[in-house]
């Protein structure tokens, strides 16, 4: 499984063993994010994944629309990390809230 939908997020947010990572720049993260998400901008995560991730934890990554996070997921999976893309990113999540 590479992608998950925003409808699957409720269970992930409740799971204290799961880590959600917001890849957007910090100033955008400060404007709003998915509950429990931590901010690690994509350029930090791509250049030094070992500083932020371990190989035994599952991580769920998102950006604005899911394009950049999909690329980051591909890169990190090739390096043995358990990472998943949140399909549609924060945009899709915020649209879900408005319904």
C-alpha positions as CSV (number, residue, x, y, z in Angstrom):
1,X,0.0,0.0,0.0
2,X,1.5,3.3,-1.1
3,X,-1.4,5.8,-0.7
4,X,-4.1,6.2,1.8
5,X,-7.2,8.4,1.5
6,X,-8.2,11.1,3.8
7,X,-11.1,9.0,4.9
8,X,-8.6,6.6,6.4
9,X,-7.0,9.3,8.5
10,X,-9.4,9.1,11.5
11,X,-8.0,5.7,12.5
12,X,-4.4,6.9,11.9
13,X,-4.8,10.0,14.0
14,X,-6.1,7.8,16.9
15,X,-3.2,5.4,16.6
16,X,-0.5,6.7,18.8
17,X,2.1,4.4,17.1
18,X,1.5,6.1,13.7
19,X,3.3,9.3,12.8
20,X,1.9,11.9,10.4
21,X,4.3,14.3,8.8
22,X,3.4,17.6,7.2
23,X,6.1,18.2,4.5
24,X,5.0,21.8,3.8
25,X,7.1,24.8,4.8
26,X,6.7,25.8,8.5
27,X,4.8,29.0,7.8
28,X,2.2,27.1,5.9
29,X,2.1,24.4,8.6
30,X,1.4,27.1,11.1
31,X,-1.7,28.2,9.2
32,X,-3.3,24.7,9.7
33,X,-2.5,21.1,9.5
34,X,-3.9,17.6,10.2
35,X,-4.3,16.8,13.9
36,X,-1.2,15.1,15.5
37,X,1.0,16.0,12.4
38,X,4.5,17.2,13.0
39,X,6.3,19.5,10.6
40,X,9.4,18.3,8.7
41,X,9.8,20.2,5.5
42,X,10.4,17.9,2.5
43,X,13.9,19.2,1.8
44,X,15.0,18.3,5.4
45,X,13.5,14.9,5.1
46,X,15.0,14.2,1.7
47,X,18.6,15.2,2.7
48,X,18.7,13.7,6.1
49,X,16.0,11.1,6.6
50,X,18.0,9.2,9.3
51,X,17.8,12.4,11.5
52,X,14.0,12.2,11.5
53,X,12.9,8.6,10.8
54,X,13.6,5.1,11.9
55,X,13.0,1.9,10.0
56,X,10.6,0.4,12.5
57,X,7.9,3.1,12.5
58,X,5.2,3.8,10.0
59,X,4.9,7.3,8.7
60,X,2.1,9.0,6.8
61,X,3.3,12.0,4.7
62,X,1.4,14.8,3.0
63,X,1.9,18.1,1.3
64,X,-0.6,20.5,-0.3
65,X,-2.1,18.2,-3.0
66,X,-0.1,15.0,-2.6
67,X,2.2,15.4,-5.5
68,X,5.4,16.3,-3.7
69,X,4.7,13.8,-0.9
70,X,4.2,11.0,-3.4
71,X,7.8,11.7,-4.7
72,X,9.2,11.8,-1.2
73,X,7.4,8.6,-0.3
74,X,8.9,6.9,-3.4
75,X,12.4,8.1,-2.4
76,X,12.1,7.0,1.2
77,X,10.6,3.6,0.4
78,X,13.6,2.9,-1.8
79,X,15.7,3.5,1.4
80,X,13.7,1.0,3.4
81,X,11.4,3.3,5.4
82,X,7.7,2.5,6.0
83,X,6.1,5.6,4.5
84,X,2.7,6.2,2.9
85,X,1.3,9.1,1.0
86,X,-1.9,10.7,2.1
87,X,-3.6,11.0,-1.3
88,X,-4.8,14.6,-2.1
89,X,-2.8,16.1,0.7
90,X,-4.0,18.9,3.0
91,X,-6.2,20.3,0.3
92,X,-8.3,17.0,0.2
93,X,-8.3,16.9,4.0
94,X,-9.6,20.4,4.4
95,X,-12.2,19.8,1.7
96,X,-13.4,16.8,3.8
97,X,-13.9,19.0,6.8
98,X,-16.1,21.4,4.9
99,X,-18.7,18.8,4.1
